[in-house]
Amino acid sequence: MPITEQISSKLSQLPHKPGVYLMKDRFGTVIYAGKARDLRKRVSQYFHPSRRMGWDLKFNALVEAIHDFDVHVVRSEPEALLLEGKLIKEFHPRYNVSFRDDKRFLLLKVNLNDPIPRFTLTRLKTDDGARYFGPFASSGALRRTLNLVRHKFNLRGCRPLTPNETDYKHCLYAHLKVCTAPCIGNVTRAQYLMQVLAGCYFLDGQSREMKEQLEAEMQKAAAAQDFEKAAQLRDMLFDLRRTTQKTEKFERIPYKLPVAADPDKDLAELGKVLGLPAPPQRIEGFDISNISGTFAVASMVSFKSGRPDRTNYRRFKMKTVVGQDDFASMAETVRRRYTRMKAETASGQTGKWSIVPDLILIDGGKGQLNAACEELNGLGLSNLPAVGLAKEFEEIYRPGESEPLRLSDDSGTLKLLQRVRDESHRFANTYNAQLRLKRISESILDEFPNIGDRRKAALLKKFGSIQRMRTATAEQIAAVPGFGGKAAGELKAFLEARSTHEEPALEKAGEDTPKPEI
């Protein structure tokens, strides 16, 4: 692939610093995200003709598709790794395989409201009143450092939420004098809480004294030619430095849609192609998102003069559709959107729903378009132009036309419709993911020791939600199959130890609210 003047200029300005690079195609879509110890050396390798013979088919296709790139400079390699994972989850580049699933870097968590707080590992951060440390780029270094912290501050590592004398009898942490055994009253809860807080300060970066001590012991062992011990101390010191190294907390990088070079020209061409009386200055795009029929949601994005008008984005949760039925979901969404438009227009209001679009774009083919048009006809809005854009062959479907319209790949009209379609798809998927993340917060039961899927399902079937379970009595919990009086009391204490604002409530079904980008 010949290097363009724009790419050549960017390459010459790249710094010899660690960071992350984003490769983009001609539509401005991120197609690959990578990390680098030296940005200038790493990114330049993509454009060396001498390396082309060693490329495989996938890498060849990636390089051929690169039209532009962006870089983000960071302070260290671990920061580059963390940022790379975050950006892959945000943009889902098609040439990245790693990190595209839901796996996240490890966090360290401690809930000071627990009867006897303990440090645990987690990959999901929720609003549960607990303190979180991380994320950490190296899970191995984190686990070894956590073991070091437990030994230094005499903290427990057992699983029970509230350990008792029975747990103490077979607890190695207590018998090896690692833990101060607050479970049998060796220390009070207040005294043990001071140990936990000391561990928190240590993990916050107050570990210089420990590092100096380990370094002195390492040098002493080396001087005594006890090289095995010196190597162990060296590894401990390396893990400690790696875990307690300060890393920048990366905020969400704003999502930028590619902007056409001449949107006015594209709109004029679109108006002619579709036979509209004027260029469609206001376009509204719709898409449906669900996972096997669950969390069925829809999005409506609004473009004004060829550019996103995010203040007029809307999102919907399905009220009437059961299961996976994209046609019915599209019909319900269109009906609700334009019923509100008619109601506000009829009342003379100028509200958030009263805007009349010049063109409606449906993500899908004939089926989705026909479902939308039937609803528009039923509302007496058959005058509103509507088209469908099917992704497989990028075909444009029009009402009453049996054959789809196909435009060339470099057509400004097609690119404009693709931008609207892709943005509606992104916005719908973002809402779907947000709802799934909220539902995950209800799996707080997974943190309760020794609870299996069967007992968890029985609890949720009985009470319906964590909030209702929290207000139940121990006797009511004990009535659930699989729970006795002791387990019910422990679960009651476990739930009470969590703050009341822990689980963000799902939005009421059918709530249509204007939302900015998430």
C-alpha positions in Angstrom: 0.0 0.0 0.0 1.6 3.4 -1.0 2.1 5.7 1.9 0.0 8.9 1.6 1.4 12.3 2.3 -0.8 12.5 5.4 0.4 9.2 6.8 4.1 10.1 6.0 3.7 13.4 7.8 2.2 11.7 10.9 4.9 9.1 11.0 7.7 11.7 11.1 6.0 13.4 14.1 5.5 10.3 16.2 7.5 10.3 19.5 9.7 7.5 20.8 7.4 6.9 23.7 5.0 4.2 24.9 1.4 4.4 23.8 -1.6 3.1 21.9 -2.3 3.5 18.2 -5.7 3.2 16.4 -5.7 2.3 12.7 -8.7 3.6 10.8 -10.2 2.9 7.4 -11.5 5.3 4.8 -14.8 5.7 6.6 -13.0 6.7 9.8 -13.9 3.5 11.6 -11.3 2.0 14.0 -10.3 -1.3 12.5 -7.3 -2.1 14.8 -5.9 -1.0 18.2 -2.5 -1.9 19.4 0.0 -1.0 22.0 3.7 -0.1 21.6 6.8 0.5 23.8 8.0 2.9 21.1 5.2 4.4 19.0 7.4 5.6 16.2 9.2 2.3 15.7 6.1 0.2 16.0 3.7 2.2 13.8 6.4 2.7 11.1 6.7 -1.1 10.7 3.2 -1.2 9.2 4.4 0.8 6.2 7.8 -0.8 5.5 7.6 -2.4 2.0 10.5 -4.7 2.8 8.4 -6.4 5.5 5.5 -7.2 3.2 6.8 -10.6 2.1 6.5 -11.8 5.7 2.9 -10.7 6.3 0.1 -13.2 6.4 -3.2 -12.7 4.6 -4.9 -11.1 7.6 -2.1 -8.6 8.2 -2.0 -7.8 4.5 -5.8 -7.1 4.5 -5.4 -4.9 7.6 -2.6 -2.8 6.1 -4.5 -2.4 2.8 -7.5 -1.0 4.7 -5.5 1.6 6.7 -6.4 5.1 5.6 -5.4 7.0 8.7 -4.3 6.5 12.3 -4.3 8.2 15.7 -2.0 7.7 18.7 -2.4 8.2 22.4 0.9 8.7 24.4 1.0 7.2 27.9 3.7 7.1 30.6 4.5 3.4 30.7 4.0 0.0 29.1 1.4 -1.2 31.7 -0.6 1.9 31.0 -0.4 1.2 27.3 -1.7 -2.4 28.0 -4.6 -1.1 30.1 -5.6 1.6 27.5 -5.4 -0.9 24.7 -7.8 -3.2 26.4 -10.2 -0.3 27.1 -10.2 0.9 23.5 -10.7 -2.6 22.0 -13.8 -3.0 24.2 -15.0 0.5 23.2 -14.5 0.3 19.4 -14.6 -3.5 18.8 -12.1 -3.3 15.9 -12.7 -6.1 13.4 -9.0 -7.0 13.2 -8.6 -7.4 17.0 -9.4 -10.8 18.5 -8.0 -10.4 22.1 -10.0 -8.4 24.6 -13.2 -8.4 22.4 -15.0 -10.5 24.9 -16.2 -9.3 28.3 -13.1 -10.3 30.2 -11.6 -7.4 32.1 -8.4 -6.8 34.0 -8.3 -7.8 37.7 -9.3 -5.4 40.4 -8.7 -5.7 44.2 -11.8 -5.1 46.3 -12.5 -4.7 50.0 -15.9 -3.9 51.6 -15.3 -2.1 54.9 -19.0 -2.7 55.8 -18.6 -6.4 56.0 -18.6 -8.0 59.5 -14.9 -9.0 59.0 -13.6 -7.3 55.8 -11.5 -9.2 53.4 -9.6 -8.5 50.2 -11.0 -10.3 47.2 -10.2 -10.3 43.4 -12.9 -9.2 40.9 -13.2 -8.1 37.3 -16.3 -6.0 37.6 -16.6 -2.7 39.5 -20.0 -1.9 40.9 -21.5 0.8 43.0 -21.6 -1.2 46.2 -19.8 1.0 48.7 -16.6 -1.1 48.5 -13.1 0.2 47.9 -11.5 -0.9 44.6 -7.8 -0.9 43.6 -6.6 -1.2 40.0 -7.1 -2.4 37.4 -3.8 -4.2 37.3 -2.0 -5.2 34.1 -0.4 -8.3 35.7 -2.7 -10.7 37.5 0.2 -12.8 38.7 2.0 -9.9 40.3 -1.2 -8.8 41.9 -1.9 -12.2 43.4 1.6 -12.5 44.8 1.4 -8.9 46.2 -1.9 -9.6 47.8 -0.4 -12.6 49.6 2.4 -10.3 50.7 -0.1 -7.8 52.1 -2.0 -10.5 54.0 1.2 -11.6 55.7 2.5 -8.1 56.4 -0.8 -6.8 58.0 -2.1 -10.2 59.4 -5.2 -10.2 57.3 -7.5 -13.2 56.7 -7.8 -15.0 53.4 -10.6 -17.4 54.2 -13.9 -17.3 52.2 -16.7 -17.2 54.8 -18.4 -13.8 55.1 -18.5 -14.2 58.9 -16.1 -16.9 60.0 -16.7 -18.6 63.3 -15.0 -21.0 65.7 -15.8 -24.0 63.4 -14.0 -22.2 60.5 -11.1 -21.2 62.8 -10.4 -24.9 63.7 -9.3 -25.7 60.2 -8.0 -22.3 59.1 -4.3 -22.3 58.1 -4.1 -18.5 58.2 -4.8 -18.5 61.9 -2.7 -21.5 62.9 0.3 -20.1 60.9 -0.1 -16.8 62.7 -0.8 -15.0 59.4 -4.2 -13.8 60.6 -5.0 -12.2 64.0 -8.2 -14.3 64.1 -10.9 -11.7 64.8 -13.4 -14.6 64.2 -12.8 -15.9 67.8 -12.2 -12.5 69.4 -8.4 -12.4 69.4 -8.8 -8.8 68.3 -11.8 -6.6 68.2 -13.5 -5.6 64.9 -12.2 -2.0 65.4 -8.6 -3.3 65.8 -8.9 -5.6 62.8 -10.4 -2.7 60.7 -7.2 -0.7 61.4 -5.2 -3.6 60.0 -7.4 -3.6 56.8 -7.0 0.2 56.5 -3.3 -0.1 56.8 -3.4 -2.6 53.9 -5.5 -0.1 51.9 -2.9 2.7 52.5 -0.2 0.3 51.4 -2.0 -0.5 48.2 -2.6 3.2 47.6 1.1 3.6 47.2 2.4 4.0 50.7 4.8 1.2 50.3 8.2 2.9 50.2 9.3 1.5 53.6 8.5 -2.1 52.5 10.4 -1.7 49.2 13.5 -0.4 51.0 13.3 -3.3 53.5 13.1 -5.9 50.7 15.9 -4.2 48.8 18.1 -4.2 51.9 17.4 -7.9 52.6 18.1 -8.8 48.9 21.5 -7.1 49.0 22.3 -8.7 52.3 21.4 -12.2 50.9 23.5 -11.5 47.8 26.4 -10.5 49.9 26.1 -13.7 51.9 26.0 -15.6 48.6 22.5 -16.9 49.4 21.5 -16.3 45.8 18.2 -18.3 45.9 16.9 -16.1 48.7 18.2 -13.0 46.9 16.3 -14.1 43.8 13.1 -14.6 45.7 13.4 -11.2 47.3 14.1 -9.7 43.9 10.9 -11.2 42.5 8.9 -10.0 45.4 10.3 -6.5 45.0 9.5 -6.5 41.3 5.9 -7.7 41.9 5.4 -5.0 44.6 6.7 -2.2 42.4 4.6 -3.5 39.5 1.4 -3.7 41.5 1.8 -0.4 43.4 3.0 1.6 40.4 0.7 4.6 39.8 -1.2 4.4 36.5 -3.4 7.0 34.9 -7.2 6.4 35.1 -8.3 6.6 31.5 -11.7 8.2 30.9 -13.8 7.3 27.9 -12.3 8.6 24.7 -15.1 10.5 22.9 -16.6 8.5 20.0 -16.1 10.5 16.8 -18.1 9.7 13.7 -16.3 10.3 10.4 -17.6 13.5 8.8 -18.1 13.8 5.1 -15.9 16.1 3.1 -18.9 17.8 1.6 -22.1 16.9 3.5 -24.2 19.4 1.6 -23.3 17.7 -1.7 -24.1 14.3 -0.3 -27.5 15.4 1.0 -28.3 17.0 -2.4 -27.3 13.7 -4.2 -29.3 11.7 -1.7 -32.4 13.8 -2.4 -32.1 13.2 -6.1 -31.4 9.5 -5.8 -34.5 9.0 -3.6 -36.7 11.4 -5.6 -37.3 13.7 -2.6 -38.5 17.3 -3.2 -35.5 18.7 -1.4 -32.3 17.5 0.3 -33.2 15.7 3.6 -31.7 18.0 6.2 -33.2 16.0 9.1 -32.7 12.2 9.0 -33.8 9.8 11.8 -32.3 6.3 11.9 -33.7 3.3 13.8 -32.1 0.0 14.9 -33.0 -2.9 17.2 -30.7 -4.7 19.6 -31.3 -7.8 21.7 -29.4 -10.9 22.9 -31.5 -14.0 22.3 -34.7 -12.1 22.9 -33.6 -10.6 26.2 -33.0 -6.9 26.8 -34.8 -6.0 23.6 -34.1 -2.3 23.0 -34.2 0.1 20.1 -32.4 3.3 19.2 -33.3 6.4 17.2 -30.5 8.7 16.1 -30.9 12.1 14.5 -28.7 13.7 11.9 -29.0 17.3 11.0 -27.3 18.7 7.9 -25.4 15.4 7.6 -24.0 15.5 11.1 -25.1 13.8 14.4 -27.6 15.8 16.5 -27.1 13.9 19.8 -29.5 16.0 21.8 -32.3 14.4 19.8 -31.2 10.8 20.2 -33.8 8.6 21.8 -33.8 5.0 23.1 -36.6 2.5 23.8 -37.2 -0.6 25.8 -39.7 -2.9 24.3 -43.1 -2.9 26.0 -45.2 -5.3 24.0 -42.8 -7.6 22.1 -42.0 -10.9 23.7 -39.0 -12.9 22.5 -36.8 -12.1 19.5 -39.0 -10.4 16.8 -37.1 -7.6 15.1 -40.1 -6.8 12.8 -42.5 -6.3 15.7 -39.8 -4.4 17.7 -39.3 -2.1 14.8 -43.0 -1.6 14.4 -43.5 -0.8 18.1 -40.6 1.7 18.1 -41.8 3.6 15.1 -45.3 3.7 16.4 -44.2 5.1 19.8 -41.9 7.6 18.3 -44.3 9.1 15.8 -47.4 8.8 18.0 -45.6 11.2 20.4 -44.7 13.4 17.5 -48.4 13.7 16.4 -49.5 14.3 20.0 -47.1 17.2 20.5 -47.8 18.7 17.1 -51.6 18.5 17.6 -51.3 20.2 21.0 -49.2 23.0 19.6 -46.2 22.1 21.7 -42.6 22.3 20.6 -41.1 19.6 22.7 -38.4 16.9 22.3 -40.7 14.7 20.2 -42.2 17.3 17.9 -39.4 17.4 15.3 -40.6 16.1 11.9 -37.9 14.3 9.9 -37.3 14.7 6.2 -36.2 11.0 5.9 -36.5 7.9 8.0 -33.7 5.3 7.7 -34.4 1.7 8.9 -31.5 -0.6 9.6 -32.6 -3.7 7.7 -34.2 -4.9 4.5 -37.8 -5.3 3.3 -39.2 -6.9 6.4 -38.1 -4.2 8.8 -39.0 -1.4 6.3 -42.5 -2.8 5.7 -43.1 -3.1 9.4 -42.2 0.6 9.9 -44.3 1.7 6.9 -47.4 -0.1 8.1 -47.2 1.8 11.4 -46.6 5.1 9.6 -49.6 4.5 7.3 -51.7 3.6 10.4 -50.8 7.0 11.9 -51.6 8.9 8.7 -47.9 9.7 8.1 -47.5 7.9 4.8 -46.1 11.2 3.5 -42.9 10.7 5.5 -40.2 9.2 3.3 -38.7 6.0 4.6 -36.0 3.7 3.3 -34.2 0.6 4.6 -30.4 -0.1 4.3 -29.5 -3.8 4.4 -26.0 -4.4 5.6 -25.0 -7.6 3.7 -24.9 -6.0 0.3 -25.5 -2.3 1.3 -28.7 -2.3 -0.7 -31.3 0.5 -0.3 -34.9 -0.7 -0.1 -37.8 1.7 -0.9 -41.5 1.3 -0.2 -43.4 -0.1 -3.2 -40.2 -1.0 -5.1 -39.5 -4.7 -5.6 -35.8 -4.3 -6.5 -33.3 -2.6 -4.1 -31.2 0.3 -5.2 -27.5 -0.3 -5.3 -24.9 2.5 -5.3 -21.2 2.4 -5.9 -19.0 2.0 -2.8 -17.5 5.4 -3.2 -20.8 7.2 -3.5 -21.3 10.0 -1.0 -25.0 9.1 -0.7 -24.2 5.6 0.4 -21.5 6.8 2.8 -24.0 9.2 4.4 -26.6 6.5 4.9 -24.0 4.2 6.3 -22.9 6.8 8.9 -26.5 7.1 10.1 -27.1 3.3 10.1 -23.8 2.6 11.9 -24.5 5.2 14.5 -28.0 3.9 15.2 -26.5 0.4 15.5 -23.8 1.6 18.0 -26.3 3.5 20.1 -28.7 0.5 20.3 -25.9 -1.8 21.3 -24.6 0.6 23.9 -28.0 0.7 25.6 -28.3 -3.1 25.4 -24.8 -3.5 27.0 -25.7 -0.9 29.7 -28.8 -2.9 30.7 -26.9 -6.2 30.8 -24.3 -4.6 33.0 -27.0 -3.4 35.4 -28.4 -6.9 35.5 -25.0 -8.3 36.3 -25.0 -6.2 39.5 -27.8 -8.4 40.8 -25.3 -11.3 40.8 -23.9 -9.9 44.1 -25.2 -13.3 45.4 -22.1 -14.8 43.7 -20.0 -13.1 46.4 -21.9 -15.0 49.2 -19.8 -18.0 50.2 -20.8 -21.5 49.1 -23.9 -20.5 47.1 -24.6 -22.4 43.9 -26.7 -21.6 40.9 -29.6 -23.7 42.2 -29.9 -21.8 45.6 -29.4 -18.5 43.9 -32.2 -19.2 41.4 -34.5 -20.3 44.2 -33.8 -17.0 46.1 -34.5 -14.9 43.0 -37.6 -16.9 42.2 -38.9 -16.4 45.7 -38.1 -12.7 46.1 -37.7 -11.4 42.5 -34.9 -9.0 43.3 -32.0 -8.2 45.6 -33.9 -5.2 47.0 -36.9 -7.4 48.1 -34.5 -10.0 49.5 -32.8 -7.3 51.6 -36.2 -6.4 53.3 -37.1 -10.0 54.0 -36.6 -11.5 57.4 -34.2 -14.4 58.2 -37.2 -16.6 58.7 -38.6 -15.8 55.2 -35.2 -16.6 53.7 -34.9 -19.8 55.7 -38.2 -21.0 54.0 -36.5 -21.0 50.6 -35.4 -24.6 49.6 -31.7 -25.2 50.4 -31.5 -22.7 53.2 -31.5 -23.4 57.0 -31.6 -21.0 59.9 -27.8 -20.5 60.0 -27.4 -19.9 56.3 -30.4 -17.6 56.3 -28.9 -15.5 59.1 -25.6 -15.3 57.3 -27.2 -14.2 54.1 -29.3 -11.6 55.9 -26.1 -10.2 57.5 -24.3 -10.3 54.1 -27.1 -8.2 52.5 -27.3 -5.7 55.3 -23.5 -5.2 55.1 -24.0 -3.8 51.6 -25.1 -0.3 51.1 -28.7 0.3 50.0 -27.7 2.0 46.8 -25.7 -1.0 45.5 -27.9 -2.2 42.7 -28.9 0.5 40.2 -32.5 -0.2 39.4 -33.3 -1.0 35.8 -35.2 1.7 34.1 -39.0 1.2 34.0 -40.1 -0.8 31.1 -40.9 1.3 28.2 -39.3 4.5 29.4 -38.3 6.6 26.4 -35.7 9.1 27.5 -33.3 11.4 25.5 -29.8 10.2 26.3 -26.4 11.6 25.4 -23.7 9.3 24.3 -22.9 6.7 26.9 
